Amino acid sequence: MILAYGSSLVSIEMQDKCWYDQVVATKPKSPEFLPLLLLGNDAGLTYIRGLTEGFDLVFVDGINRHVVVLDALTRSDTVMMHDSQGTVFRKLQYQEMVVGADVAIVIFNLNPPQPATTVLTRRKDLANFLVREGGILED
């Protein structure tokens, strides 16, 4: 479904080879989907920083989320961060001046035990849509 909105999808697993093996075994039959196993705290970030093209959407889930999100915002207008409650999101709020005032922050699923998902976007139309769909806009 995500591929309907873009030309390709790259999935980078940096923590768990078993999870990566499950993703590869169940991946869509599409040449546009590229799963990568790059183990290590900074391996994915190093890979992304080495690319020259930007992204339509970056979805972040895993270690060093706040660092990856801040870096991703230099390459994309929209970044989604999974499991964003707790210390990860507080670190992001702490670095708000780096995120910038032009970035809307919309949060979904604030009821534990469900993990929260945070969307950071420079697209006001997308932020408005997400709020209409039940997201909470952070001030």
C-alpha positions in Angstrom: 0.0 0.0 0.0 2.8 2.4 0.8 4.4 1.8 -2.6 1.2 3.3 -4.2 2.4 6.7 -3.0 6.0 6.5 -4.0 8.4 5.0 -6.4 10.3 2.8 -3.9 10.5 1.7 -0.3 13.7 1.0 1.6 13.6 -0.8 4.9 16.7 -0.8 7.1 17.0 -3.2 10.0 19.8 -2.2 12.4 19.1 -4.4 15.5 17.7 -7.9 14.9 18.7 -10.3 12.1 15.8 -12.6 13.0 13.3 -9.7 12.4 15.1 -8.9 9.1 14.8 -12.5 8.0 11.0 -12.4 8.7 10.7 -9.2 6.7 12.5 -10.7 3.7 10.4 -13.9 3.9 7.1 -11.9 3.8 8.1 -8.9 1.7 5.9 -7.8 -1.1 6.7 -9.2 -4.5 7.9 -5.8 -5.7 11.3 -4.8 -7.1 10.6 -1.4 -5.5 10.9 -2.8 -2.0 14.5 -3.1 -0.8 15.1 -4.5 2.7 18.6 -3.9 4.1 20.4 -5.5 7.1 22.8 -2.9 8.4 23.6 -3.9 12.0 24.9 -1.3 14.4 23.6 1.9 16.1 24.7 4.2 13.3 24.7 1.9 10.3 21.4 3.0 8.9 22.1 6.7 9.5 25.5 6.4 7.8 23.8 4.7 4.8 21.1 7.4 4.5 23.6 10.2 4.8 25.6 8.7 1.9 22.6 9.0 -0.5 22.2 12.0 -2.7 18.4 11.8 -3.2 15.7 12.9 -0.8 12.7 11.0 0.4 8.9 11.5 0.2 8.4 9.9 3.6 10.8 8.5 6.3 9.4 6.1 8.9 11.6 5.7 11.9 11.4 2.8 14.4 14.4 1.6 16.3 17.5 2.8 18.1 18.7 6.4 18.0 15.2 7.6 16.8 15.6 11.2 17.8 18.9 11.5 16.0 17.5 9.8 12.9 14.4 11.9 12.9 16.4 15.2 13.0 18.6 14.0 10.2 15.6 12.7 8.2 14.0 16.2 8.3 16.9 17.5 6.2 15.9 15.0 3.5 12.1 14.9 3.7 9.1 17.1 4.4 7.4 14.3 6.4 8.9 11.9 9.0 6.9 9.3 11.0 8.3 8.1 14.3 7.0 4.9 15.9 7.0 4.2 19.6 7.5 7.9 20.2 6.2 8.2 23.7 8.6 8.6 26.7 12.2 9.6 26.6 12.5 9.5 22.8 9.9 12.1 22.2 11.2 14.2 25.1 14.6 14.3 23.5 12.9 15.4 20.3 11.0 18.2 22.1 14.3 19.2 23.8 15.8 19.8 20.4 12.8 21.7 19.1 14.9 24.6 17.9 16.6 22.1 15.6 13.3 20.8 14.3 12.2 24.3 13.5 9.0 26.3 13.8 7.9 25.3 10.3 7.4 21.6 11.3 4.0 20.5 12.6 4.1 17.7 15.1 1.0 15.4 15.2 0.7 12.5 17.7 -1.5 9.4 17.4 -2.3 6.6 19.9 -1.7 8.3 23.3 -3.4 5.5 25.2 -0.9 2.9 26.6 -0.2 0.1 26.0 -0.5 1.0 22.4 2.7 2.7 21.1 2.4 6.3 20.0 3.2 7.4 16.5 4.4 10.9 15.8 4.3 12.6 12.4 6.5 15.6 11.8 5.7 17.4 8.6 6.3 20.7 6.8 3.2 20.1 4.8 0.3 22.0 6.4 -2.3 20.2 4.3 -1.0 16.9 5.6 -0.9 18.2 9.2 -4.6 19.4 8.9 -5.6 16.0 7.4 -4.0 14.1 10.3 -5.7 16.3 12.9 -9.0 15.6 11.2 -8.3 11.9 11.4 -7.8 12.1 15.2 -4.2 13.2 15.6 -3.3 15.7 18.3 -1.3 18.8 17.1 1.5 19.7 19.5 2.0 23.4 20.2 
